Amino acid sequence: MTTKLLVAIPAYNEEEKIGEVIQNIPKEITGISEIHVVVVDDGSTDNTLKIAKNLGAAVIKNYYNMGVGVVFSRGL
């Protein structure tokens, strides 16, 4: 049986911390066969999106700030 984990990270102008957050997500967890990291960029105007992409996260871009509820829905 395949057990997958989705880590959805809402982000708005988080260039100072997004790299640290992504890098601290474990690459392996006992009992989990796949770990996927998705950063939902909520209209950031800084380098949040670029940093997330460079660290291998999948990204979803909102072109303007839509709020955390919308961001989590889009992440799923």
N, C-alpha and C positions, 0 to 999 in steps of 0.2 A: 504494500500500500504506500502511495506517495503522500506525504504530508508536507504541505507548503505553508510558508509564513510570508505574509505581506506586511512590510513596514512602511506605512504611509506617513510622510512627514510634511505637514503644512509649513510653508515658509513665506515670509514677507520681509524683504531686506535683511537677510540673515547671513550676509557674506562673512561676517566675523566668526560665526559659530557653526555654520552648516557643515563645513569640512570635518570638524571635530565630532559632530553628531554622527555623520555617516561613517567615519572611521572607527567609531566605538561600537558599531553594530557588529555582533559576532558573525564570522563567516561560516561557522558551523555550530549547530546546536544538536545535541543528542536527540534522536527521535524526529528531527525535521530534515526532510530530504532536499528541500529547496528554500532559499531565503531570497526574497525580492525586495529591493528598496525603491520606493517611488517618492520623489519629491514633487509636491504640487506647489509651484511657485505662484503666489497670489498677487501678481502684478508688481513684483519687485522692480526697482529701478537701479539696483546695484548688481554685483556679480554673483548673486546667489545661484542662478541657473547655470552659469558657466562652471562654477566650482562643483556643483552637484554632478553635472555631466562628466567632468574630468575625473571624478571619483567613481564613475561607473553606475551611478543611480539612473534609473529611468526618470524622465521628467515630464510633467504636464504643466503647461504655461497658461495662466489666466492673463489676459492682456490688460486687465484692470483689477483692482482689489474687489473681491466678491464676498469675503468673509469666511470664517473657519468652517461653518456648516457646509457651504458649497464646496470648499476645498476638500474636506473629508469625503464627501459624496463623489467627487470627481476622482479622488485617489482610489476608491474602490472600483 
